[in-house]
Amino acid sequence: MSSRSIPVRTDLTPIAIAWRPRDVDLIADDVLPRTPVSAKFKWLSWDQAGGYTIPDAKMGRKSKATEVDYSAVEVADEVKDWGLSSLVSNSDILDDNQGVDYLGNATAFTTGLVRLAREVRVASLVFNAATYVGGQQQTLSGTSQWSDQTNSDPLKAITDAMDVPIMRPNILVLGQVAWTNLRRHPKIVQACNLTQQTAGMVAKRAVADLLEVREIYVGASFINSAKEGQTPSYARAWGKHAALIYRDRDAGPQSGMTFGFTGDRRVLDVRQKDEPDLGVDGSQRVIVTERVKEVISASQCGYYFQNCVA
């Protein structure tokens, strides 16, 4: 039987698992959904041509059917460990007279940063030209950027792009600034409202229905890239880009085709460690960890727009 030097806190772990930002949604779990895997796992990189090459299907009265086979490259992979810790002074706990749950608050705060770190990893993977196959990406500039609301035509650009991937994209992922410019673009406003008006904004559902995608996901979170102690430098985790993706939540490492997924060995664990030498009364260290690996399993199922906004 395996043992752990730092025990899992079963009362704090649900706080971490249930944690979700109230006012800013993180979208990593929607873009690259989690699927359970072992610490070491294998996933299939599909042979695209094999699924679309039709052999002779004609049969004689007593002949055998032509045998077909699907081929895929099996990729050996493994999850990576991620985690952060937060220190809680025992003095704060002992002196508290307001019923503050210091350990619970530390768990929620630390979980937020672990989740935000995952958000950055997924954004860096999905919004990366190197992730996509040739011919399924474009860098916008000048009058083609959606911030040029007089000359650009995002409706044409997006609908043309949707016809390119081998599997038609069913979700649209955007950074917040890209979405703001898209939803108020005159051509989008006119198409959604069936009028000639050139001002206004439209909702996600209206644009999703217009583009015939299941969902639109907008990455709105900020990150501070400055080192601790320096003047904060804030930027959007998802930048000014957009991607059209075919996502199949039912696809897994060994079945089904989907743009990408997250191999998930353990969603989140919370552990508590005594730190008796830190502070007059000692301290408690709360450690939040997860074991995951983000995977792009079918890059041909996506299309990327870089620099949608100037």
SULFEN-V227653 format. One line per field, one symbol per residue. ss: DSSP state (A for helix, B for strand, O for the rest). phi: phi as a letter, one per 40 degrees, with the letter a starting at -180 (. if undefined). psi: psi as a letter, one per 40 degrees, with the letter a starting at -180 (. if undefined). A space follows every 10 residues. Layout:
ss = ???
phi = ???
psi = ???
This chain:
ss = OOOOOOOBOA AAAAAAAAOO OOOOOOOAAA AOOBBBOOOB BBBBBBOOAA AOOOOOOOOO OOOOOOOOOO OBBBBBBBOB BBBBBBBBBA AAAAAOOOOO OAAAAAAAAA AAAAAAAAAA AAAAAAOOAA AOOOOOBBBO OAAAOOOOOO OOOAAAAAAA AAOOOOOOOO BBBBBAAAAA AAAOOAAAAA AAAOOOOOOO OOOAAAAAAA AOOOBBBBBO OBBBOOOOOO OOOBBBOOOO OBBBBOOOOO OBOOBOOOOB BBBBBBBBBB BBBBBOOOOO OOBBBBBBBB BBBBBBOOAA ABBBBBOOOO
phi = .cbbcbcccc ccddccccca ccbbccbdcc cbdcbcacdb abbccccdcd cbccccccbc dbcccccbab baccbcaacb cbaabbbbcc ccccccbbgc cccccccccc cdccccccdc cccccccadc cbccgbaabc afcccccccc bcbccccccc ccccccbcdb bbbbcdcccd cccbcdccdc cccfbccbbh abcdcccccc cgbcabbbcb ccbbcccdgc cdbcaccbgb baacbcbbcc cbdbagbada abcbcadabb bbbcbccbgd bgabbcbbba baacbbcacc caabbcfcbc
psi = hiihdhihhe dddddddehh hdehhheddd dgiihhiidh iiihhihddd eehhihehii deiiihhiii iihhhhiiii hiiiiihhhd ddddeheefh gddddddddd dddddddddd ddddddghde diiiefiihi ibeeieeged digddddddd ddedidhhie ihhiiddddd ddeehddddd ddefieieia iiiddddddd efidihhhhe iiiheiihei hihiihdeaf iihhihhhde iadeiihidi ihhhdhciih ihhhgdehid eiihhhhhii hihhhhegde fihhhifdi.
